Amino acid sequence: MKTIKRVSLSEQVVNSVIQYIQENDLHPGDQLPTENEFSSLFGVSRTSVREAIKALGINGVLTSVPGKGTFLRRQQRACARD
């Protein structure tokens, strides 16, 4: 019997952010919605959004500029997970 993989909420938010980028045809340098806007859009806490944005930053997908916002990096290296 195959075990069921549990996906954390922040991983689900990562996938949702990537899907948002693709569906809205965002390009490198484009600004993403704020943490509060994503929180409302996805129906999750700001903490979950912040964790997802941090993970995408570590993976080179996003960059956050304090006081300016979060932007799509020049080279997008991640894709949606199954």
HULIN-V322102 format. One record per helix or strand of 3 or more residues. SS is the DSSP state (H for helix, E for strand). FROM is the first residue (numbers start at 0). LEN is the number of residues. If there is no record, write none. Layout:
# HULIN-V322102
[[SS,FROM,LEN] [SS,FROM,LEN]]
This chain:
# HULIN-V322102
[[H,8,15] [H,34,8] [H,45,13] [E,61,4] [E,68,4]]
